[in-house]
Amino acid sequence: METAQQTYERFAGAVEKALASHPESIIAVTHGTVMSLFLSRKGQTDPLALWKDMGMPSYAALEVPGYHIHNLVTSISHGAP
């Protein structure tokens, strides 16, 4: 079983590797737990609170370098009630 720290390190490493090949922009897709771990460490927020706020689907746009969270959408409405 992977710890939260190991999960973060694995995903952050993959993001860094992708940015090394494509520094202009990348898209990374993951599930909410990994996303909240990554964003909370980069944005210095509480990962549990972030995870609880996230709906499905959620996405974040980050500015690099520095991983500043430019836009965080935690719930997308598809027009259905």
Contacts in CASP RR format, 6 or more apart in sequence:
PFRMAT RR
TARGET T0000
AUTHOR 0000-0000-0000
METHOD contacts of the structure
MODEL  1
METAQQTYERFAGAVEKALASHPESIIAVTHGTVMSLFLSRKGQTDPLAL
WKDMGMPSYAALEVPGYHIHNLVTSISHGAP
2 10 0 8 1.000
4 37 0 8 1.000
4 47 0 8 1.000
7 33 0 8 1.000
7 34 0 8 1.000
7 37 0 8 1.000
8 34 0 8 1.000
8 37 0 8 1.000
8 38 0 8 1.000
8 41 0 8 1.000
11 28 0 8 1.000
11 30 0 8 1.000
11 34 0 8 1.000
11 37 0 8 1.000
11 38 0 8 1.000
12 38 0 8 1.000
12 41 0 8 1.000
14 28 0 8 1.000
15 26 0 8 1.000
15 28 0 8 1.000
15 38 0 8 1.000
18 26 0 8 1.000
18 28 0 8 1.000
19 26 0 8 1.000
19 64 0 8 1.000
23 64 0 8 1.000
30 38 0 8 1.000
32 51 0 8 1.000
32 54 0 8 1.000
32 58 0 8 1.000
33 51 0 8 1.000
35 54 0 8 1.000
35 58 0 8 1.000
35 60 0 8 1.000
36 47 0 8 1.000
36 48 0 8 1.000
36 50 0 8 1.000
36 51 0 8 1.000
36 54 0 8 1.000
37 47 0 8 1.000
39 45 0 8 1.000
39 47 0 8 1.000
39 50 0 8 1.000
39 60 0 8 1.000
39 69 0 8 1.000
39 72 0 8 1.000
40 46 0 8 1.000
40 47 0 8 1.000
40 50 0 8 1.000
41 47 0 8 1.000
42 62 0 8 1.000
42 66 0 8 1.000
42 67 0 8 1.000
42 69 0 8 1.000
43 67 0 8 1.000
43 68 0 8 1.000
43 69 0 8 1.000
53 74 0 8 1.000
54 74 0 8 1.000
54 75 0 8 1.000
55 74 0 8 1.000
55 75 0 8 1.000
56 75 0 8 1.000
57 76 0 8 1.000
58 72 0 8 1.000
58 73 0 8 1.000
58 74 0 8 1.000
58 75 0 8 1.000
58 76 0 8 1.000
59 72 0 8 1.000
59 73 0 8 1.000
59 76 0 8 1.000
60 69 0 8 1.000
60 71 0 8 1.000
60 72 0 8 1.000
60 73 0 8 1.000
61 69 0 8 1.000
61 70 0 8 1.000
61 71 0 8 1.000
61 72 0 8 1.000
62 68 0 8 1.000
62 69 0 8 1.000
62 70 0 8 1.000
63 70 0 8 1.000
END
